Amino acid sequence: MNKYEIMFIVRPDMEEAEIKNTAEEAKKVLTEKNATIVEEKAMGQRELAYEINKFSTGYYYLFVVEADSAAVKEFDRVARINESLLRHLVVKVED
C-alpha cells in the first residue's frame, strides 16, 4: 500500500451538518476500498486564491491515507461527480 495526501474543498453555501456529511462520505468511499485513514484534518473555512463557481471561500479537508490505487481512483471518480466538492487533489507521498 502507498501513502497519499488527499485534500478537497467543500462548497461554503451549505449547512454545517451537510459539510461534515460530505467529508464523511468522502472518508466512506476510501474505507470501503480498504484504505486506512492515517490522519484527518478539518482545516476550516479559508479564502480561495481565485473564485471557483462564484465562490471565494471553501471548507478545506486533508486526509492522509494508506491505500492502493483502486481506492484512490474510486475517490477521484466520486469527487468529480460530487457537486458539493469544488476541488480535490491527490498526491502520492514518497517515503
C-alpha positions in Angstrom: 0.0 0.0 0.0 1.1 3.5 -0.8 0.7 6.7 1.2 -1.4 9.5 -0.2 -2.4 13.0 0.9 -5.9 13.9 -0.3 -7.1 17.5 0.0 -10.6 18.6 -1.0 -12.6 21.8 -0.8 -16.3 21.8 0.1 -18.7 24.5 -1.0 -19.3 27.2 1.6 -23.0 27.7 1.0 -24.1 24.5 2.7 -25.2 23.9 6.3 -22.5 22.8 8.8 -24.1 19.3 9.1 -24.1 18.9 5.3 -20.4 19.9 5.1 -19.4 17.4 7.7 -21.6 14.7 6.0 -19.8 15.4 2.7 -16.4 14.8 4.4 -17.8 11.6 6.0 -19.0 10.4 2.6 -15.5 11.0 1.2 -14.0 9.0 4.0 -16.5 6.2 3.5 -15.5 5.9 -0.2 -11.9 5.4 0.8 -12.6 3.0 3.7 -15.0 0.8 1.6 -12.0 0.2 -0.7 -9.8 -0.9 2.2 -7.9 2.3 2.6 -6.6 3.2 6.1 -7.1 6.8 7.2 -3.8 7.7 9.0 -4.7 11.4 9.7 -7.8 13.5 9.1 -7.8 17.3 9.5 -10.6 19.7 9.0 -8.9 23.0 8.2 -12.0 25.1 8.3 -13.2 27.8 6.0 -10.5 29.6 4.1 -10.2 32.1 1.3 -9.6 30.7 -2.2 -6.8 32.0 -4.3 -9.3 32.6 -7.1 -13.1 32.2 -7.5 -14.4 28.8 -8.2 -18.0 28.6 -9.4 -18.5 32.1 -8.0 -17.3 31.1 -4.5 -14.4 33.0 -2.9 -14.2 30.7 0.2 -14.4 27.0 0.9 -14.1 24.4 3.7 -10.8 22.6 3.4 -10.2 19.0 4.5 -7.0 16.9 4.4 -6.8 13.1 4.7 -3.5 11.2 4.9 -4.3 7.6 3.8 -2.6 4.3 3.1 -4.3 2.8 0.2 -3.9 1.0 -3.1 -4.5 2.7 -6.4 -8.1 1.3 -6.7 -9.2 3.2 -3.6 -7.6 6.5 -4.9 -9.1 6.1 -8.4 -12.6 5.5 -6.8 -12.2 8.6 -4.7 -11.2 10.6 -7.7 -14.2 9.3 -9.7 -16.7 10.1 -6.9 -15.1 13.5 -6.2 -15.5 14.5 -9.9 -19.2 13.7 -9.7 -20.0 15.2 -6.3 -21.2 18.8 -6.8 -20.6 19.6 -3.1 -16.8 19.5 -3.8 -15.3 22.5 -5.5 -11.8 21.0 -6.0 -9.8 17.9 -4.9 -6.1 16.9 -5.1 -4.5 13.5 -4.6 -0.7 13.4 -4.0 1.3 10.3 -3.6 3.8 10.7 -0.7 7.2 9.3 -1.2 8.8 7.8 1.9 
